[in-house]
Amino acid sequence: MRRIFFGIIPLVVTYLVIGGLGVLNTAAGQGLPETSPRVACEFQVKGFERVQSGMHWITAKFISKPAIDADLANLKPHLIYSRILGSALARQLSKTSKHRCSFGAEVDPSFDLRFELYSIGDNVHDECSLNLCARSLSELMQSMDIDQRIFSNAVNYVLDADRRYTSFDFRRSPLLSALPAVSEVYRHIYPAGAIQRIARDTSEHDFLNVSFEEFVAWFKQQQSRLSDIEQGRGESPRDARPFSTLPAHPGESKCTQARDVDVQELRINHHGWGHRSLILVKNGFTTAGIGENENATLRELCQANNQGHPERLGASPWSEMAGKIRCFRQQLLGGDWWLILYSSQQPLLASVDMLPFAHRIAGTLSQNSCADADSRLFVADFIGPE
């Protein structure tokens, strides 16, 4: 049974794997229509929200979501329906706009449907064109009829994206190969049925068994909700958000006195896509922003190595990690935040090398004046054959 890997993954893989949508055929010089200087560039599309980041991301805030404590019977259909809807909208808008507005879509950690506007070739976007494309996306959502052909094409595209993901050569770089490796680690950290595993445990069978009639009924509910918001008849999508109780960042309202952080070893009977070991720190960073880590030593380790300045790590034991370890962040569905440290040079380090690093990281985390009560640290040891 093939698993569907969607959720939050770094941009490079989002683009390579699920970013097709026909945008690679965009003709050079085919940009958005010129706009009047009087057109405001400030994002102002009701029912959608601009994500504050350096990317052209927006989220669909009009879609009703299950409560955070909902069971799998409610959470999984929401994920599947949102993915199908995102695929249908993105493909249709790319076609009708002649690829001027080419979006990719994914479900974000708050279970919102998130769209990213791609700049391809000479079709380079800014805040003004994002506003215009988001407006076109909203209008399409309010006017589109989903027939069997659109539905089937959207489902097939989601499944094709998964096939491209599983066939992608992740060994091109240590970072790319760390992505499926850490996904395998999560399967050993979280039990079956956990909210953090829903996306990874969703299969082709789940998508192919979606009822067209039930999806259309759900789609019309969301369509009506957006139309009501657009016309001022519905409540603000900022009100009564089912996931609004999620902390803005890990550690919020969970600050405790410093405590010892144990290092847990995980022996994983699976290959690591070239990696022999990874270090995972739950709540190892505090916000989605660059460098937002309360622990100064760990922050400097990640920044110095990621930015190509390992010489800044002058003191032992951190100097021993200089140039060998890099970091990236992930936030999972349901809100858990993870800092992943991976070996960045060949030969990639084994667990016997990573374990001393992990204990040093645990030591410095234990010195935090404000520690997260749910902080955890794992060293994954991949023992399966490549």
N, C-alpha and C positions, 0 to 999 in steps of 0.2 A: 504494500500500500504506500503510495507516494505521499510525502508530507508537503504541505504548502508553507513555505518560509516567507512570511511577510511580517511587517512590524517595523521597528526602528533599526535601520542599518545605515552605515556611513554612505554619504552621497555618492562616492565613486561607484559603489556596487549598485545603488539605486539606479543610477544612470545606465550602467552597463547592462543590468539585468532586466529591470522593469521599465526602462525609460524609452523603449522603442517608439510606440505610438505613431510611427511613420515620420517622426521628426527628422530623421537622418536624410530624408529626401527633400528637405526644405530647400527651395531655390535660393541662390545667393541674391541678396539685395531685397528679398521679399519681407519687408518689415510691416509694422502696424501702420494704419493710416495716420497721416500727420494730424496732430491735435492742436486746437487753439491754445495759445498761451493762457487763456482764461480757464482752461480745464484744470481743476484742482488735482494735484497728484496725491493728496492725502487719501488714504484708503477709506472708502465710504460705501461699502456694499453691504446692505442689510442681510443678516443671516450668515455672513461670513466674517471671519476675523483674521487680521494680518498677524502672522507670527513674527515676533520681534527677533529677527536673526539676520545674518548677512545673505540668506537665501531668499528667493521669491516664494515663500510659503504662505498659504492661507488655510484655515480650517473651516469646515462646514459646521457651524454652530446651531443650525436649524434642525439637525437630525436628532430625533429622540433616542435616548440611550437607556439601557437597563441600569438599575442601581448597582453600585459597586459590590454589594453583597449578593447579587443575583447568582443563580446557579448556572451550570453549564448549558442547560436547556434554553436559557435566555441569552447568555453571552455569546455562544458560538454562532447562532443565526445572525446576530447583530454584526459580528465580524465578517461573516460570509456575505451578507447582503450589502454591507458597506463597500467591500472590495469589488463586488459586481457592479454596484452603482458607480464607483469611482472609475472603473474601467470603461463603462458605457459612456459616461459623460466626457471623459478625456478623449476617447476615440472619436466621438461624434463632433466635439468642438474642434478638434484638430482638423477634421475633414471639412467642416463647414467654414472654418476660418482660413482654409488653404494653408494650414500649418502655422499661421501667425500666432495662434494661441495653443501651444502644445504643453499640456499638463501631464505630469505623472501623479499617481494617487497611491496612498497607503493609509493604514489605520495607525494613529499615533498612540503613545502610551496612555492617554486619557480616553481612549476608545472613540476619539473624534476622527472623521475622515479628513485627511490632510492632502492638499494639492500643492505641487511644486511646478512653477512656470519655468520651462526650459528656454534658455538662450542658445540658439544653434546657428553657427555661421554668422552671417551679417544680421540675423534677426535677434539683436541684443535688446534685452528688456530692462526697463527701469521702473520706478514707482508709478509713473503715469501709465505705462502700458500694462503693468500688473493690475491697476485699477480697472482699466478698460477690459482686459481679458477676464477678470473676476466678474465684472458686470455681465459679460457675454455668457460666462458659466452659469450665473444666476438665472439669466433669461432662458437659457437652454433648459435648466432644471425645471423651471416653471411651465415650459411649453412642450417638453418632450413627451411623446407617447412611446412606451416600451412595448414593442411587439416581440414575437418569438424569435425573429432573426436577430434583433439587437441584443436580446437577452442571451441567446446562444453564443453569439460572437464575443460578448463580454466575458462569459464564463470561460470560453476557450482561450481567450487572451490571458486571463488569470492563470490558467493551467499551463499555457505555453511559457509564461514568465517563470513559473516554478521549474519547468523543464530546462529552461536556459540557465536558471540559477544552479541546478544540480549538475549541469554539464559544464559549467564555467570553470576555467582553469585557475583556481584560487592560489595555486602555488607560484603565481607570477611574482608575488612579493610576500614577505612575512606578515604584513598588515592584512592583505586580502585572505591569506590562508588562516589567519587567526579568527576570522568571522564565522565560518562554519564550525571551527574547533570550539569556540566559546559557546556556540549554540548547542553543541553536544554536551558540554559541561552543565549547562542549565538543566538538561534532561536528567542529570544525576543529582542536582541540588534540589529541584522542585518535584514534588510527587505528581503522579498522573492526576489530572483534574484540577491542578492549581491554575489560577488565573494567568500566571506568567507563562504557562505552557500551552494555552489554548491555541494560539496561532501555530506553534510548532507541531502540535498534535492534530491539526486539521489536515485532512487528506483530500485527494482528488475525488474519492467516493463522496465526501461531504458536499463538494461543489456540484458534482454531476447529479446528486439526488435532490437538489433544491427544486422545489415546486415553482414552476413559472407563475401560476396563479397566486401563490402566497407571496412571492417576491413582488409582483405587480401591486398587490394590495398594500404591502409595506411601502413601496415606492410612492404610491398615491398619497399615503399619509404624510410622508416627508414633503412631497410636492405641495400639498395643501398647507402644511405648516410654514413652508417658506413663503408661499403666496400671502398668507395671513400676516406674517412678519413684514413683508415688503409693503403691504397696504396699511400697516399700522393696526391691524385687528388682533394680532397675536402678541403674547408676552415677549419681552426681550429674551433672546437666547442666553443672555448672561444670568437670567434668573433661574433659580431652582435647578442648577446643573447637578445631575446625579453623582458626578465625580468631583464636585467642588470641595469635598472634604479631604481630597488628596492633598498632602502638604505641598507648598510651593517648591520646596527643596528638601532633600533628606535632612533629618536632624531637627526640622521645625517641630516645636513642642515636644521633642523627644530628647532634649539635651540632658545628659546625666554627668556625674563626675567621672573623671578619667577612670578607666578600668582596663584590666588586662584583656587584650584581644588574642584569642587562641588561633593558631594556625591549624587548619584541618586539611589533611591530605586526601585526595580523591584518586583512586586507581581506576582508570576508565578503559575498559576492554574494547577500545575503538581506536582507529588511527586519528592523528591530529592534523591531517592535511599538511604534513610536513613538520608541524610543531611537535615537540616531545613533551613540552610542559607549558602551562600558563599560570599566572597569578591573578586571582579575582578578589577584589575588595568591595564588599557590599557597603553602600553609602560611603565610598571612598572619595567622593567629591560632593560639593554642597549645592551647586546650581549648574545649569546647562552652559553657563558662560565659560570662556577660556580662562583657565587658571584659577577658577573659583574652588579652591580647596583650602579648608581651614588649617590643615597641617602644612606648615611652611616647608618642611623638609621634603615631603612627598610632592608638593607642588613644584618645588625647584627641580626635583629629579625628573618629573615628566616634562616640564617646560624646557629644561636644558637639553635633554636628549631629543625631544620632538622637534625642537628648533635648530638642531644641529650644532649645539654649543656645549658638548659634554665636558669641555675644559672648565666650565663653571662649577663642576662638582669636585671641589678640591679636597674635601675632607673624607677620610675613611669612616664608614664603609661604603659611602655613596659613590666614591670615586671608582670603586670596583665595578659599579654598574654603568659607568660612563661609556656611552656608545654601544652598549649591549642590550639595553632595555628601552622600550618605548611604550607609550600608553595611549589608550583611547577609552571613550566613555560610551555607555549604553544605558538607556532607560527602557525598561520592559513594560509591556502591557500590564496595567495595574499599578504602575508607579515605582517599582523598585529601581534603584540607580546602582550601577556597577562601574567600577574602574578596573580596566583590564590591562595588565602589564605583560608584554610578550617579548620574546627574544627577537632582535632585529638584525642580527648578523649571522652569517653562516660560519661554522656549523651552529644550528639552532640549539639553544641550551636545553639540557635534560633537567628532570626534577631534582637530581642531586645538586645541580648548580642553582636552581631557582629557589630551593627550600631555604638556604641561608639568607637569601635576599628577602624572602617572605617573613622570616623571623625578625629581621632588622626593620622591615616596614611595620610589623605588628608592634615592635617596641616603641617606635616613634608615634604610632597611633595611640598607644596607651598613655602617652604623655600629653595628649590633648587636654586643654582645660575644660572643653565641652565636647564630650564624646557622644556619638549616637548609640542609643541603647541596643540597636539592632545591627551594629557593625559586625561583619564577619569576614574572615579571610580564608581563602582556599588556594591550595596548590594542586593543579590538575596534572596527573601523570598519565599520558596516553601510552598504553601498553599493547594496543591492538596492532596487527600487521598492516603495513601501508598497502 
